Amino acid sequence: MNDREMSLTEHLTELRNRITIVLVVVGVLFLGGFFVSQPVLHWLVERAHVKHIIVIGVPEAFFALIKIDLMMALIVSSPLILYEAASFVMPGLTSTERKVVAVVVGPGLVLFLAGMAVGFWVFVPLVLHVMLKFVGQGVAEYWTLSNYLNFIVYLTVPFGFLAELPLISGLLAHLGIIEPSMFKRWRRYALVLSFLIAAIVAPPDALSMLVIGGAIYLVYELSHIVARVFYRSPEPAPSTMPEPWGGNQG
């Protein structure tokens, strides 16, 4: 790479080129994915274990396919998106900051996708199973297609971000930016904040809020453990006490 300082015009040109690449790739994946979005939608409906999933209005099914197609395009293209973003900011970072970006972009993406997988394969069926237990006799189970897809998104995407917190905590602790004692001091606030976040992102029912809030707090405690393992205390500065005047006389 050229080490000379780039002008503002060159930075903007590079940014435009990288955004163009991302948009083209996402657009191609979006167009190609539309042909498989309907089988994916049918697969999601079969996993719902709900007797009746209905659509209200003519465009609801079409927009549901668009939502699934866009999510698939973003997930598949996420490595390219992170690569282009990292390549744009890397030249202006220090060596330590470049190591941080490399750790976050690589393992961070894997953890994000793994967290989404856990949310989809574990928590979505669990919450659905428990919620449907509250449906009594004589009450039919009717879900709109949009509500069902939103339910899946709200229970998968937050777990993707949650899975990255231990990695970020360990990295910051290793760099000496945070200390493990901070987790103890902020534990009570973390507990309250966990359920506050759950109330915002979870579907509007108490069970989903409880499950997501509990998961967020467990990740907080796991981040505390990871920070303790990777914490590196800053080395004390060497003492350079000057000798008193006349210390060698007489």
C-alpha positions in Angstrom: 0.0 0.0 0.0 1.1 3.6 -0.5 2.0 5.3 2.8 1.4 8.8 1.5 -1.4 10.7 3.1 -4.6 10.7 1.0 -6.5 13.8 0.2 -10.2 14.2 1.2 -11.2 13.7 -2.4 -9.3 10.4 -2.5 -10.9 9.2 0.7 -14.3 10.0 -0.5 -13.6 8.3 -3.8 -12.4 5.2 -2.0 -15.4 5.2 0.3 -17.8 5.5 -2.7 -16.1 2.6 -4.5 -16.3 0.4 -1.5 -20.0 1.3 -0.9 -20.7 0.6 -4.5 -19.0 -2.9 -4.3 -21.1 -3.7 -1.2 -24.4 -2.5 -2.8 -23.7 -4.4 -6.0 -23.0 -7.6 -4.2 -26.0 -7.2 -1.8 -28.2 -6.4 -4.8 -27.1 -9.5 -6.8 -27.6 -11.7 -3.8 -31.0 -10.1 -3.2 -32.1 -10.7 -6.8 -30.8 -14.3 -6.8 -32.2 -15.1 -3.3 -35.7 -14.1 -4.3 -36.0 -17.5 -6.0 -35.3 -19.4 -2.8 -37.0 -17.0 -0.4 -40.4 -18.8 -0.8 -39.0 -22.3 0.1 -37.3 -20.7 3.1 -40.6 -19.1 4.1 -42.4 -22.4 3.9 -39.6 -24.0 6.0 -40.0 -21.3 8.6 -43.8 -21.7 8.7 -43.4 -25.5 9.2 -41.1 -24.9 12.1 -43.6 -22.6 13.8 -45.7 -25.4 15.3 -48.6 -23.0 15.0 -51.8 -24.3 13.5 -52.8 -21.2 11.6 -50.5 -18.5 10.1 -52.5 -16.0 8.1 -51.9 -13.0 6.0 -53.9 -9.8 6.4 -54.0 -7.8 3.2 -52.8 -8.5 -0.3 -49.1 -7.3 -0.1 -48.3 -9.0 3.3 -47.0 -12.3 1.8 -45.0 -10.4 -0.8 -43.3 -8.1 1.7 -42.6 -11.2 3.9 -40.6 -12.7 1.0 -38.8 -9.4 0.6 -37.9 -9.3 4.3 -36.5 -12.9 4.2 -34.6 -12.2 0.9 -33.0 -9.1 2.4 -32.0 -10.8 5.6 -30.4 -13.7 3.6 -28.5 -11.2 1.4 -27.2 -9.3 4.4 -26.1 -12.4 6.2 -24.3 -13.9 3.2 -22.6 -10.7 2.3 -21.7 -9.8 5.9 -18.0 -11.0 5.5 -17.6 -8.7 2.5 -19.3 -5.8 4.3 -16.9 -6.1 7.3 -13.9 -6.6 5.0 -14.6 -3.4 3.0 -15.2 -1.4 6.2 -12.0 -2.7 7.8 -10.0 -2.1 4.6 -11.2 1.5 4.6 -10.3 2.4 8.2 -7.1 0.2 8.5 -4.6 2.7 6.9 -5.4 5.3 9.5 -5.0 3.1 12.6 -2.1 2.3 14.8 -0.6 -1.2 15.0 -2.5 -1.9 18.2 -5.8 -0.6 16.7 -5.3 -2.8 13.6 -5.0 -5.9 15.9 -8.2 -4.9 17.6 -10.0 -4.6 14.3 -8.6 -7.9 13.0 -9.9 -9.7 16.2 -13.3 -8.1 16.1 -13.9 -8.5 12.3 -12.8 -12.2 12.1 -14.0 -14.0 15.3 -16.6 -11.3 16.0 -18.4 -12.2 12.8 -18.3 -15.9 13.6 -19.6 -15.2 17.1 -22.4 -13.0 15.7 -23.6 -15.7 13.3 -23.3 -18.4 16.1 -25.4 -16.2 18.4 -28.1 -15.8 15.8 -28.0 -19.6 15.3 -28.5 -20.2 19.0 -31.3 -17.7 19.1 -33.0 -19.4 16.2 -32.5 -23.0 17.0 -32.8 -22.8 20.8 -34.7 -19.8 22.0 -37.3 -19.4 19.2 -38.7 -23.0 19.7 -38.4 -22.7 23.5 -40.4 -19.5 23.7 -42.9 -20.7 21.1 -43.5 -23.9 23.0 -44.0 -22.2 26.3 -46.2 -19.4 24.9 -48.5 -21.8 23.2 -49.0 -23.7 26.5 -51.0 -20.7 27.6 -53.6 -21.1 24.9 -56.6 -22.8 26.5 -59.2 -25.0 25.0 -61.6 -23.4 22.6 -59.0 -20.7 21.6 -57.6 -21.0 18.0 -54.0 -20.1 17.4 -53.8 -17.4 14.7 -50.6 -15.6 13.9 -50.1 -13.2 11.1 -47.1 -13.9 8.9 -45.5 -10.5 9.6 -45.8 -11.0 13.4 -44.2 -14.4 13.1 -41.2 -13.2 11.1 -40.8 -10.2 13.4 -40.8 -12.6 16.4 -38.0 -14.6 14.8 -35.9 -11.5 14.1 -36.4 -10.1 17.6 -35.1 -13.3 19.1 -32.2 -14.0 16.8 -30.5 -10.7 16.0 -30.0 -9.6 19.7 -28.4 -12.9 20.5 -25.9 -12.3 17.6 -24.8 -9.0 19.3 -24.8 -10.7 22.7 -22.4 -13.4 21.6 -19.8 -10.7 20.8 -19.7 -9.1 24.3 -17.3 -11.7 25.9 -14.9 -11.2 23.0 -15.0 -7.4 23.3 -14.7 -7.6 27.1 -11.6 -9.9 26.9 -10.0 -7.7 24.3 -10.5 -4.5 26.2 -9.3 -6.1 29.4 -6.2 -7.4 27.7 -5.5 -3.8 26.4 -5.9 -2.5 29.9 -8.9 -0.3 29.0 -11.2 -2.0 31.5 -10.6 -3.9 34.7 -12.5 -7.0 36.0 -13.5 -5.1 39.1 -15.7 -2.8 37.0 -18.0 -5.8 36.4 -18.6 -6.2 40.1 -19.3 -2.5 40.7 -21.8 -2.4 37.8 -23.5 -5.7 38.4 -26.7 -4.4 39.9 -27.0 -1.8 37.1 -26.3 -4.5 34.5 -29.1 -6.6 35.9 -31.6 -3.8 35.5 -30.3 -2.8 32.1 -30.5 -6.4 30.9 -34.3 -6.5 31.4 -34.7 -3.0 30.2 -33.1 -3.9 26.9 -35.2 -7.1 26.8 -38.3 -5.0 27.2 -37.3 -2.9 24.2 -36.2 -5.7 21.8 -38.3 -8.6 22.9 -41.8 -9.4 21.6 -44.5 -7.9 23.8 -44.9 -10.7 26.3 -43.5 -11.3 29.7 -41.9 -14.7 29.0 -39.9 -13.5 26.0 -38.7 -10.5 28.1 -37.7 -12.8 30.9 -35.8 -15.2 28.6 -33.9 -12.5 26.7 -33.2 -10.5 29.9 -31.8 -13.6 31.7 -29.7 -14.4 28.6 -28.3 -10.9 28.5 -27.3 -11.0 32.2 -25.7 -14.4 31.8 -23.6 -13.0 28.9 -22.6 -10.1 31.2 -21.3 -12.6 33.9 -19.5 -14.6 31.1 -17.9 -11.4 30.0 -16.7 -10.8 33.5 -15.0 -14.2 33.6 -13.4 -13.7 30.2 -12.1 -10.3 31.3 -10.6 -11.8 34.4 -8.8 -14.4 32.3 -7.3 -12.0 29.8 -6.8 -9.0 32.0 -3.3 -7.6 31.9 -2.5 -5.1 34.5 -0.5 -2.1 33.3 3.1 -2.2 34.3 4.1 0.5 36.8 6.3 3.2 35.5 9.9 3.0 36.7 10.8 5.3 39.5 13.3 8.0 38.6 13.7 9.8 41.9 16.5 12.4 41.6 19.3 12.3 44.2 19.2 15.1 46.7 21.7 17.9 46.2 24.9 17.3 48.1 24.1 13.7 48.8 27.7 12.6 48.0 29.5 15.3 49.9 31.4 15.0 53.1 
